[in-house]
């Protein structure tokens, strides 16, 4: 299939928008099933919709779902489990009451994706693209870093949450690389089928792992998740929707470029938050958003 050169941009923007909405819905579920339960919703309730997307994609393209090769399966396992581990590390950092610091460090992901993409996939980037990644990442950190007057209590800026945040970013980076490598390893000329097939496989692995964990170690949470299925379905749909477009973007361009453009999610979230709570925007937040925008503009012109 011919791939339009602009497709990865549209797919990434749709993914970032969907992820912003999914995050808002997950926050709405926290009071019902807790932080961990709200996080698991994206995997458990997203899986059925991924199967639906694969069916619709196969019908639309008149192609069969791609059966994973050994390499594709291995890379997808890496991507799926790294994503779950990254989420667990983020939750651990948040339990330290260091949400803003954790956010700043996890958004170093595009830099790590660029490095791992070069090492494992041979994804070389021009110097301007590297500069764009650094500028946009710095913009997120400027926005997220706590000011001295608003620093969180109980040692939020200590080394422990910083380490947890960096480890989470590393796992998120391995997840992106694993998924892109899995898609490429299929060697399927139909990039839509390849992307959606790996999405289904990844969510199947995650659903299996999370279900086994909850069954063995936290059955009350599993029961609570099942009881909240009506409220969780839409969050699962939006999560699968966002993932579908992330995977399409990974199928047609480097993970580093995709994840850097995906930083616009931070701006989307800022807009949603300001509209919902009618809060002002600080000079530092404006500067951070400007840096993200500059990085994105440079990236789109490389």
Long-range contacts (C-beta under 8 A, 24 or more apart in sequence): 1-61, 1-189, 1-190, 1-191, 1-192, 3-191, 3-252, 7-248, 7-249, 7-252, 8-248, 8-249, 8-252, 8-253, 8-257, 8-258, 8-261, 9-261, 9-300, 11-245, 11-246, 11-248, 11-249, 11-252, 12-245, 12-246, 12-249, 12-258, 12-261, 12-262, 13-261, 13-264, 14-242, 14-245, 15-242, 15-243, 15-244, 15-245, 15-246, 15-249, 15-262, 16-242, 16-261, 16-262, 16-264, 16-265, 16-268, 17-242, 17-265, 17-268, 18-238, 18-239, 18-241, 18-242, 18-245, 19-239, 19-242, 19-246, 19-262, 19-265, 20-265, 20-268, 20-269, 20-272, 21-238, 21-242, 22-235, 22-238, 22-239, 22-242, 23-269, 24-272, 25-234, 25-235, 25-238, 26-235, 28-231, 28-235, 29-228, 29-231, 29-232, 29-235, 32-224, 32-228, 32-231, 33-221, 33-224, 33-225, 33-228, 33-232, 34-221, 34-224, 35-91, 35-94, 36-91, 36-221, 37-221, 37-224, 37-225, 37-228, 39-87, 39-91, 40-210, 40-214, 40-221, 40-225, 41-225, 41-232, 41-235, 41-236, 41-239, 42-235, 42-236, 42-239, 43-84, 43-203, 43-206, 43-207, 43-210, 43-239, 44-207, 44-210, 44-211, 44-225, 44-232, 44-236, 45-229, 45-232, 45-233, 45-235, 45-236, 45-237, 45-239, 46-203, 46-236, 46-237, 46-239, 46-240, 46-243, 47-200, 47-203, 47-204, 47-206, 47-207, 47-236, 47-240, 48-236, 49-236, 49-237, 49-240, 49-241, 50-196, 50-199, 50-200, 50-203, 50-240, 50-243, 50-244, 51-200, 53-196, 53-199, 53-200, 53-240, 53-244, 54-193, 54-196, 54-197, 54-199, 54-200, 57-192, 57-193, 57-196, 58-193, 60-192, 61-190, 61-192, 61-193, 63-190, 63-193, 64-193, 65-193, 65-196, 65-197, 65-200, 66-186, 66-188, 66-190, 66-193, 66-194, 66-197, 66-198, 67-197, 68-182, 68-185, 68-186, 68-197, 68-198, 68-201, 69-185, 69-186, 69-187, 71-181, 71-182, 71-185, 72-182, 72-183, 72-185, 72-186, 72-198, 72-201, 73-182, 73-201, 74-182, 75-178, 75-179, 75-181, 75-182, 75-185, 76-178, 76-179, 76-182, 76-198, 76-201, 76-202, 76-205, 77-178, 77-205, 78-174, 78-175, 78-177, 78-178, 78-181, 79-174, 79-175, 79-176, 79-177, 79-178, 79-179, 79-181, 79-182, 79-202, 80-175, 80-178, 80-201, 80-202, 80-203, 80-205, 80-206, 80-209, 81-205, 81-206, 81-209, 82-171, 82-172, 82-174, 82-175, 82-178, 83-171, 83-172, 83-175, 83-202, 83-206, 84-206, 84-209, 84-210, 85-171, 86-168, 86-169, 86-170, 86-171, 86-172, 86-175, 87-168, 89-164, 89-165, 89-167, 89-168, 89-171, 90-164, 90-165, 90-168, 92-164, 93-161, 93-164, 93-165, 93-168, 96-154, 96-155, 96-156, 96-158, 96-160, 96-161, 96-164, 97-152, 97-153, 97-154, 97-156, 98-152, 98-156, 98-157, 98-158, 98-161, 98-165, 99-152, 100-144, 100-145, 100-146, 100-152, 100-156, 101-144, 101-145, 101-146, 101-152, 101-156, 101-157, 101-161, 101-162, 101-165, 102-161, 102-164, 102-165, 102-168, 103-140, 103-144, 103-165, 104-140, 104-141, 104-144, 104-145, 104-165, 105-161, 105-162, 105-164, 105-165, 105-166, 105-168, 105-169, 106-165, 106-168, 106-169, 106-172, 107-137, 107-140, 107-141, 107-144, 107-169, 107-263, 107-266, 108-137, 108-141, 108-166, 108-169, 109-169, 109-172, 109-173, 109-176, 109-259, 110-136, 110-137, 110-256, 110-259, 110-260, 110-262, 110-263, 111-137, 112-169, 112-170, 112-173, 113-173, 113-176, 113-177, 113-255, 113-256, 113-259, 114-256, 115-173, 116-173, 116-174, 116-177, 117-177, 117-180, 117-254, 117-255, 117-256, 120-177, 120-181, 121-177, 121-180, 121-181, 121-184, 121-254, 121-255, 123-254, 123-255, 123-256, 125-254, 125-256, 125-257, 125-302, 126-302, 128-298, 128-301, 128-302, 129-256, 129-257, 129-298, 129-299, 129-302, 131-298, 132-260, 132-295, 132-296, 132-298, 132-299, 132-302, 133-256, 133-260, 133-295, 133-299, 134-295, 135-291, 135-294, 135-295, 135-298, 136-260, 136-263, 136-291, 136-292, 136-294, 136-295, 136-296, 136-299, 137-260, 137-263, 137-295, 138-291, 139-263, 139-287, 139-288, 139-289, 139-290, 139-291, 139-292, 139-293, 139-294, 139-295, 140-263, 140-266, 140-288, 140-292, 141-288, 142-284, 142-287, 142-288, 142-291, 143-266, 143-270, 143-284, 143-285, 143-288, 143-289, 143-292, 144-266, 144-288, 147-284, 173-259, 176-250, 176-255, 176-258, 176-259, 177-255, 179-246, 179-247, 179-250, 179-255, 180-250, 180-251, 180-254, 180-255, 183-247, 183-250, 183-251, 184-251, 191-248, 191-251, 191-252, 192-248, 192-251, 194-251, 195-244, 195-247, 195-248, 195-250, 195-251, 196-244, 196-247, 198-247, 199-240, 199-243, 199-244, 199-247, 203-240, 203-243, 257-299, 260-295, 260-296, 260-299, 261-296, 261-299, 261-300, 263-292, 263-295, 263-296, 264-292, 264-296, 266-292, 267-292, 267-293
